[in-house]
Protein backbone atom coordinates (compact mmCIF):
# COMPACT_ATOMS: atom_id res chain seq x y z
CA UNK A 1 0.00 0.00 0.00
CA UNK A 2 1.42 3.36 -1.04
CA UNK A 3 1.65 5.95 1.74
CA UNK A 4 0.13 9.26 0.70
CA UNK A 5 2.32 12.32 1.15
CA UNK A 6 1.38 14.61 4.07
CA UNK A 7 -1.75 12.53 4.68
CA UNK A 8 -2.02 13.42 8.35
CA UNK A 9 -3.06 16.20 10.70
CA UNK A 10 0.09 17.65 12.27
CA UNK A 11 -1.22 17.81 15.88
CA UNK A 12 -2.09 14.09 15.64
CA UNK A 13 1.37 13.36 14.24
CA UNK A 14 3.06 15.22 17.11
CA UNK A 15 0.90 13.36 19.63
CA UNK A 16 1.76 10.04 17.99
CA UNK A 17 5.49 10.74 18.35
CA UNK A 18 5.08 10.69 22.11
CA UNK A 19 2.17 8.34 22.71
CA UNK A 20 1.80 5.67 19.98
CA UNK A 21 3.79 2.43 19.99
CA UNK A 22 4.92 3.29 16.48
CA UNK A 23 3.96 5.72 13.75
CA UNK A 24 4.50 5.68 10.00
CA UNK A 25 4.42 8.78 7.81
CA UNK A 26 5.51 10.17 4.46
CA UNK A 27 6.16 13.89 4.58
CA UNK A 28 7.20 16.58 2.13
CA UNK A 29 8.15 20.21 2.68
CA UNK A 30 7.83 22.60 -0.23
CA UNK A 31 8.89 25.74 1.64
CA UNK A 32 11.91 26.40 3.85
CA UNK A 33 10.13 26.19 7.19
CA UNK A 34 12.20 25.71 10.32
CA UNK A 35 11.21 23.25 13.05
CA UNK A 36 12.46 22.11 16.42
CA UNK A 37 11.03 19.35 18.55
CA UNK A 38 11.48 16.78 21.30
CA UNK A 39 9.50 13.58 21.80
CA UNK A 40 9.55 10.25 23.57
CA UNK A 41 9.90 8.03 20.49
CA UNK A 42 13.01 7.33 18.46
CA UNK A 43 12.49 8.75 14.97
CA UNK A 44 13.94 7.23 11.79
CA UNK A 45 13.98 9.31 8.59
CA UNK A 46 14.50 7.90 5.09
CA UNK A 47 15.24 10.71 2.62
CA UNK A 48 13.79 10.26 -0.88
CA UNK A 49 14.46 13.73 -2.24
CA UNK A 50 15.93 17.09 -1.22
CA UNK A 51 18.27 17.92 1.64
CA UNK A 52 18.24 19.38 5.14
CA UNK A 53 20.49 20.06 8.09
CA UNK A 54 19.40 18.46 11.34
CA UNK A 55 20.86 19.53 14.66
CA UNK A 56 20.44 16.83 17.30
CA UNK A 57 21.48 17.96 20.79
CA UNK A 58 23.60 20.59 19.02
CA UNK A 59 25.39 18.21 16.60
CA UNK A 60 24.92 18.83 12.87
CA UNK A 61 23.91 16.16 10.34
CA UNK A 62 23.44 16.84 6.61
CA UNK A 63 20.64 14.67 5.22
CA UNK A 64 20.46 14.07 1.46
CA UNK A 65 18.74 11.68 -0.94
CA UNK A 66 19.37 8.05 0.03
CA UNK A 67 20.40 8.88 3.62
CA UNK A 68 18.87 7.42 6.77
CA UNK A 69 18.87 9.40 10.01
CA UNK A 70 18.00 8.21 13.51
CA UNK A 71 17.02 10.67 16.23
CA UNK A 72 17.03 9.04 19.64
CA UNK A 73 14.08 9.45 21.98
CA UNK A 74 13.98 12.52 24.23
CA UNK A 75 16.67 14.30 22.18
CA UNK A 76 15.99 17.89 21.18
CA UNK A 77 16.42 18.43 17.44
CA UNK A 78 16.10 21.26 14.97
CA UNK A 79 15.79 21.21 11.20
CA UNK A 80 16.92 23.66 8.51
CA UNK A 81 15.70 22.86 5.01
CA UNK A 82 18.17 23.27 2.14
CA UNK A 83 17.06 21.48 -1.03
CA UNK A 84 13.34 21.46 -1.84
CA UNK A 85 11.12 19.57 -2.01
CA UNK A 86 12.27 17.62 1.07
CA UNK A 87 10.56 14.23 0.85
CA UNK A 88 11.07 11.41 3.34
CA UNK A 89 9.49 8.42 5.02
CA UNK A 90 9.28 8.54 8.80
CA UNK A 91 9.09 5.70 11.30
CA UNK A 92 8.89 6.47 15.01
CA UNK A 93 9.06 3.75 17.67
CA UNK A 94 8.52 4.25 21.40
CA UNK A 95 11.27 2.82 23.65
CA UNK A 96 8.69 0.92 25.70
CA UNK A 97 7.51 -0.77 22.49
CA UNK A 98 10.88 -1.86 21.12
CA UNK A 99 11.81 -2.99 24.63
CA UNK A 100 8.75 -5.25 24.52
CA UNK A 101 10.10 -6.90 21.34
CA UNK A 102 12.98 -8.43 23.35
CA UNK A 103 15.48 -7.34 20.72
CA UNK A 104 18.46 -7.45 23.06
CA UNK A 105 20.96 -4.71 23.81
CA UNK A 106 22.75 -4.94 20.45
CA UNK A 107 19.71 -4.42 18.22
CA UNK A 108 18.43 -1.56 20.41
CA UNK A 109 21.48 0.42 19.24
CA UNK A 110 19.59 0.98 15.98
CA UNK A 111 17.26 3.41 17.77
CA UNK A 112 20.02 5.69 19.09
CA UNK A 113 21.35 8.83 17.42
CA UNK A 114 24.62 7.93 15.65
CA UNK A 115 27.84 9.81 16.20
CA UNK A 116 28.63 12.26 13.42
CA UNK A 117 31.46 9.97 12.26
CA UNK A 118 29.24 6.87 12.18
CA UNK A 119 26.59 8.84 10.27
CA UNK A 120 29.10 9.85 7.60
CA UNK A 121 30.39 6.29 7.24
CA UNK A 122 27.24 4.19 7.36
CA UNK A 123 24.02 6.24 7.32
CA UNK A 124 24.68 8.35 4.22
CA UNK A 125 23.94 7.04 0.73
CA UNK A 126 22.76 3.70 2.07
CA UNK A 127 22.83 0.81 -0.41
CA UNK A 128 19.86 1.38 -2.74
CA UNK A 129 18.56 -2.19 -2.41
CA UNK A 130 18.59 -1.96 1.39
CA UNK A 131 16.89 1.46 1.26
CA UNK A 132 14.12 0.12 -1.00
CA UNK A 133 13.70 -3.03 1.07
CA UNK A 134 13.31 -1.11 4.33
CA UNK A 135 10.94 1.51 2.89
CA UNK A 136 8.96 -1.40 1.40
CA UNK A 137 8.63 -2.87 4.88
CA UNK A 138 7.50 0.53 6.16
CA UNK A 139 4.70 0.43 3.56
CA UNK A 140 3.75 -3.06 4.80
CA UNK A 141 3.68 -1.74 8.36
CA UNK A 142 1.45 1.12 7.25
CA UNK A 143 -0.92 -1.37 5.64
CA UNK A 144 -1.11 -3.42 8.86
CA UNK A 145 -1.89 -0.19 10.72
CA UNK A 146 -4.64 0.83 8.31
CA UNK A 147 -6.33 -2.50 7.58
CA UNK A 148 -7.42 -4.57 10.56
CA UNK A 149 -6.63 -8.23 9.96
CA UNK A 150 -6.17 -11.26 12.22
CA UNK A 151 -2.84 -11.38 14.11
CA UNK A 152 -2.17 -7.73 13.30
CA UNK A 153 0.02 -7.09 16.36
CA UNK A 154 2.13 -10.16 15.58
CA UNK A 155 2.75 -8.91 12.02
CA UNK A 156 3.62 -5.43 13.28
CA UNK A 157 6.17 -6.81 15.72
CA UNK A 158 7.64 -9.06 13.03
CA UNK A 159 8.01 -6.23 10.50
CA UNK A 160 9.62 -3.84 13.01
CA UNK A 161 12.02 -6.57 14.10
CA UNK A 162 13.01 -7.21 10.45
CA UNK A 163 13.54 -3.48 9.86
CA UNK A 164 15.71 -3.31 12.98
CA UNK A 165 17.93 -6.22 11.88
CA UNK A 166 18.36 -4.80 8.36
CA UNK A 167 19.34 -1.40 9.75
CA UNK A 168 21.73 -2.96 12.29
CA UNK A 169 23.59 -4.51 9.36
CA UNK A 170 23.41 -1.39 7.16
CA UNK A 171 24.68 0.88 9.94
CA UNK A 172 27.77 -1.27 10.54
CA UNK A 173 26.85 -1.83 14.17
CA UNK A 174 28.78 -4.49 16.08
CA UNK A 175 27.46 -7.35 18.18
CA UNK A 176 28.90 -7.49 21.67
CA UNK A 177 26.88 -10.48 22.91
CA UNK A 178 27.68 -9.44 26.46
CA UNK A 179 25.06 -9.88 29.15
CA UNK A 180 23.93 -6.94 31.24
CA UNK A 181 25.62 -6.75 34.61
CA UNK A 182 23.66 -6.51 37.84
CA UNK A 183 24.62 -2.82 38.07
CA UNK A 184 23.40 -2.17 34.51
CA UNK A 185 20.04 -3.73 35.38
CA UNK A 186 19.75 -1.59 38.49
CA UNK A 187 20.46 1.58 36.49
CA UNK A 188 17.76 0.55 34.00
CA UNK A 189 15.41 0.12 36.95
CA UNK A 190 16.19 3.65 38.15
CA UNK A 191 15.64 5.06 34.64
CA UNK A 192 12.29 3.28 34.36
CA UNK A 193 11.28 4.60 37.79
CA UNK A 194 12.07 8.17 36.68
CA UNK A 195 10.07 7.69 33.47
CA UNK A 196 7.01 6.73 35.53
CA UNK A 197 7.44 9.09 38.50
CA UNK A 198 8.87 12.28 36.92
CA UNK A 199 5.97 14.27 38.43
CA UNK A 200 7.16 13.47 41.95
CA UNK A 201 10.01 14.90 43.98
CA UNK A 202 13.06 12.99 42.70
CA UNK A 203 16.57 13.34 44.03
CA UNK A 204 19.65 11.22 44.69
CA UNK A 205 18.87 10.73 48.37
CA UNK A 206 15.39 9.39 47.72
CA UNK A 207 16.54 7.11 44.87
CA UNK A 208 19.46 5.78 46.91
CA UNK A 209 17.08 4.78 49.71
CA UNK A 210 14.62 3.24 47.26
CA UNK A 211 17.21 1.22 45.34
CA UNK A 212 19.62 0.54 48.24
CA UNK A 213 22.61 2.18 46.52
CA UNK A 214 24.95 4.93 47.67
CA UNK A 215 24.20 8.29 45.98
CA UNK A 216 27.75 8.47 44.60
CA UNK A 217 27.35 5.01 43.07
CA UNK A 218 24.11 6.01 41.36
CA UNK A 219 25.67 9.21 40.02
CA UNK A 220 28.71 7.42 38.62
CA UNK A 221 26.98 4.35 37.18
CA UNK A 222 23.97 6.19 35.71
CA UNK A 223 26.26 8.58 33.83
CA UNK A 224 28.44 5.68 32.70
CA UNK A 225 25.53 3.63 31.34
CA UNK A 226 23.31 6.35 29.85
CA UNK A 227 25.86 9.02 28.95
CA UNK A 228 24.20 11.77 30.98
CA UNK A 229 23.90 12.67 34.63
CA UNK A 230 20.90 11.58 36.66
CA UNK A 231 19.73 15.18 37.20
CA UNK A 232 20.04 15.96 33.49
CA UNK A 233 18.00 12.88 32.60
CA UNK A 234 15.24 13.82 35.08
CA UNK A 235 15.02 17.28 33.52
CA UNK A 236 14.95 15.89 29.96
CA UNK A 237 12.04 13.58 30.85
CA UNK A 238 10.14 16.47 32.46
CA UNK A 239 10.82 18.89 29.58
CA UNK A 240 9.77 16.26 27.04
CA UNK A 241 6.43 15.89 28.83
CA UNK A 242 6.10 19.68 29.15
CA UNK A 243 6.64 20.08 25.39
CA UNK A 244 3.81 17.62 24.76
CA UNK A 245 1.48 19.61 27.03
CA UNK A 246 2.47 22.87 25.35
CA UNK A 247 1.66 21.32 21.97
CA UNK A 248 -1.67 19.77 22.89
CA UNK A 249 -3.22 21.92 25.63
CA UNK A 250 -3.80 25.55 26.51
CA UNK A 251 -2.72 25.08 30.11
CA UNK A 252 -0.65 27.83 31.68
CA UNK A 253 3.11 27.53 32.03
CA UNK A 254 2.66 27.48 35.81
CA UNK A 255 0.24 24.54 35.63
CA UNK A 256 2.49 22.64 33.23
CA UNK A 257 5.52 23.20 35.46
CA UNK A 258 3.64 21.71 38.42
CA UNK A 259 2.37 18.76 36.37
CA UNK A 260 5.91 17.95 35.29
CA UNK A 261 7.38 17.85 38.78
CA UNK A 262 8.72 21.38 39.24
CA UNK A 263 8.03 23.20 42.50
CA UNK A 264 9.41 26.43 41.04
CA UNK A 265 8.29 27.99 37.76
CA UNK A 266 11.66 29.72 37.46
CA UNK A 267 13.45 26.37 37.69
CA UNK A 268 11.14 25.00 35.00
CA UNK A 269 11.80 27.98 32.71
CA UNK A 270 15.55 27.61 33.17
CA UNK A 271 15.57 23.86 32.53
CA UNK A 272 13.21 24.11 29.55
CA UNK A 273 15.43 26.67 27.88
CA UNK A 274 18.56 24.61 28.63
CA UNK A 275 17.07 21.62 26.78
CA UNK A 276 14.97 23.31 24.07
CA UNK A 277 16.99 26.51 23.49
CA UNK A 278 13.78 28.55 23.70
CA UNK A 279 11.16 29.48 26.27
CA UNK A 280 7.93 27.50 26.78
CA UNK A 281 5.75 30.29 25.36
CA UNK A 282 8.01 30.76 22.32
CA UNK A 283 7.89 27.00 21.74
CA UNK A 284 4.09 26.95 21.97
CA UNK A 285 3.85 29.85 19.50
CA UNK A 286 6.19 28.14 17.01
CA UNK A 287 4.25 24.87 17.20
CA UNK A 288 0.89 26.62 16.71
CA UNK A 289 2.29 28.36 13.62
CA UNK A 290 3.51 24.98 12.32
CA UNK A 291 0.07 23.44 12.89
CA UNK A 292 -1.56 26.38 11.09
CA UNK A 293 0.72 25.96 8.04
CA UNK A 294 -0.04 22.24 7.97
CA UNK A 295 -3.80 22.89 8.08
CA UNK A 296 -3.53 25.34 5.18
CA UNK A 297 -1.51 22.81 3.14
CA UNK A 298 -4.02 20.03 3.82
CA UNK A 299 -6.93 22.26 2.76
CA UNK A 300 -5.11 23.51 -0.35
CA UNK A 301 -6.71 22.05 -3.52
N, C-alpha and C positions, 0 to 999 in steps of 0.2 A: 504493500500500500504506500503510495507516494504521500509525503508529508507536505501539506500546503505551506507556503511561505507566509510568515506573520499571521498564522491562523490561530491567534489567541488574544485574550484581553490581558494587557500588561499587568494590572493589579493581581489577577489570578496567577500569572506566571511568577511574579515576585513571591506570592504566598507559597506557591508550589516549591520554590527553591529552599524554603525553610521548613515546610510541613509534610510534603508528599514523600513517600518512599523513594520514588524516582520520577523524573519528568523528562519528556522528550519534546524537542522543539526544532523548528527550522526558521531562522530569522534572517532578515536582510535590512540593512540601513542604506538609505539613498541620500541622506544628508549627513554632514559631519557634526553629529550630535555627541556631546561628551556624556559620560556616565560613570558613576562610582557606586559601589555596592558592597554589602557583606551579607552572607547567609550561611545557614547551617550546613547545607549540602556541599559536596565536592562537585565542581562543574567541569565538564569536558567539552571542549569546542573543536569542531572539525571544519576547517576553513575551505570553502568551495571556490570563493572568488573574493578579490579585493585584499586589503591589508589594513592592519591596525596595530597600534602600540598598546600593550597592556602593562600596567604597573601593579604588581602584586606585592603587597607589603613593601612598597618602595622600589622593588626591583623591576627593570624594564625587559619586556619580551616583545619582539617584533613578529607578528603573526601574518603569514602570507598564504597564498593558495597551496593546498596540500599539507599544511601544518596541522598538528594537533596540540592543543594546550590544555593543561590541567590546572585548575585553581582549587586548592585545598579548602575544605570547609572552614568557616569562621576566619577567613583571610580577606582583609579589605583590599579591593582592587578597583582600579580606574581604567578607563578606555579612552584612547584618542584615535579617531578614525583617520586613515590616510588615503587608501585607494578605494573608491566607490564604484559600484555597489559592494558592500561588505556582506557576503552571504556565507552562512555557516549552519551546520547542525549543532544542536546542544543536547547533552545528556547530563542531568544532575542526579546524584545518588546520595541519599542521607547516610551518614556514618552508621547509624543504628541499623539501617537496612543491609548495608554490605557486611556489617559485623554478623548479622543473622545468617548470612550465606556460608559462614564457616570457611572463608577463603584461606585463612592462615595469614601470618604476619608478612610473608613475602608478597603475596598477591595484593594485599592492602596498600602496598607502596604505590600502586597504579593511581590511587586517588589522592596522592600528595603533590603539591606544587614542585616541579623539578627545579634543580639549581639552574642558573643561567647557562652554565657549561653543558649540563646534560641536555637541556632544551636544544641548544645549537647542534649537538651531536646526534640526537636520536628523535627529537620531536618535530624537527623541521623537514619538509619535503619527504614525508613518510612514503615508503614504497606504495606505489599506486594501487597494486592489487590488495594490499592490506587495508589501505584507506577505503577502497570500494567495499571490501568484505565487511569491515566494521560498520560503515554507514548503512550497508544493506541489513545488518543485524539490528541497527537502530530503527530502521523502517519496520522490521518484524516486531520489534518491541512496541512500537507505536500501534501496530495493528492489534496486538494482544490487549493493549490499553483501551482501544476504541471498540473492539468487537468482543463481547462477552461469550467465551466458549468454555467448555469443561476443562478443568485443570489449568486455568489461566495463570494462577500464581506460580505453579510449577514451571510453566513455560517461561514466565518472566524471569524467574530465578536462574533458569538454565541459560537464557540468552545473555543476561548480565554477566554470568560467570564466564561464558565463552568470550564476550567482549573483553573482560578483564584479563583473561589468559592471553588473548591476541595482543593486547596492548602491552602486557608485561614483556612479551617477546620483542615487540617493535621498539619499545623504549630502552632496550638493552639492560633491563634490570637484572640483578643477580640473586640467585637463590642462596640463602644462608643455611636453611634447614636447621636452625638452632631453636631450641625450645625456650619459651619465656621463663625467666628466673622467677623465684618467689617474690623478689623485690619489684620486678616489672609488673607482675600481676597486682601487687598492692598499689602501685602507682596508677594502674588502669582503674582500680577500684576507687581511688580518690578522685580521679578525673570524672568517672561516671557519677559519683556522688555530687560533685560540683555541677555537672550538667543538669541534675535533677533538683538541686537545692540552691541554685544561684540567687533566689529571692531572699534567702535567709542570711543571717550574719555569719559569714565564713572568715575564718582566720587560721593561722598556723596552730595556735594553741588548741582551738576546738578540734581541728582535724587530727592533731597528734593524739589527743585523748580518745577520739573516736576510733582511730586506726592503730592505736598502741605503738606509735613510732615517735621518736624524738623529732622536734621541729626542724632541727638542723638536717636530719636525715631526709625528711620530706623535701625540704628546700633543695638539697643537693640532687637527690634521685629523680625528683619530678623534672627539674631542669635538664638533667642528663637524658631522660627518656623522651621527653616531649619537645625539647629545644626551646623552652620558654619558662620563665619563673612561674611559680604557683600564683602569685598575685596578678601577674600579667594575664595568665589564663583566665582567672576569675573575671577580670575586667573585660576580656574579649567576649566571654560567654554572655555577660550582662549587656554589653554594647550591641552584640548581635541581636539579642532579644529586643532591646530598645529600638533598634533600626526597624525591626519588623512591626513594632507598635506604631512607630512614626509613619510607616508606609500605609498601614491598614486601619488606623483609628484617628480620631481627632482629639484624643486625650491630651491633657496639658503635659508639658515637660516635667513639671513637679510630680504629677501622678505617675508618669512613666518611670521616673527616677525611683520612686518608692516601690513600684511593681518589680523593678529589676534589682532590688536589693541595696539601693543606696539610701543611707540616712540623710545625706547632705546633697542638695541639688548642685551646689558648687563642685563637689567631688564628681558627681555625675557629668557635669558639663566639661570638666577638665579631662576625665577619662574618655569621654566620647570623642572629644577633639583629638586626643592623643592617638586613638585608633583610626578614626574616620577622616581626620584632617579637615574637619568642618564642624560647625555647631549643629545641635539637633534641629533647630528651626531652619537653618540653611539647607540641611539635608532633606527635611520634609518638603520644603519649597521646591527643591530640585527634582524630587521624585514626583511631586504633583504635576510639574511641568512635563516630565517624561510621560506620565500617564495621559496627559492631555494630548501630547503629540501623537501617541499611539492610537488614541480614540479617533483623532482626525484622520490618521492614515487608514484605519479600519473602515471608516465611513466614506472614504474617498472612492468614487466610482472607478 
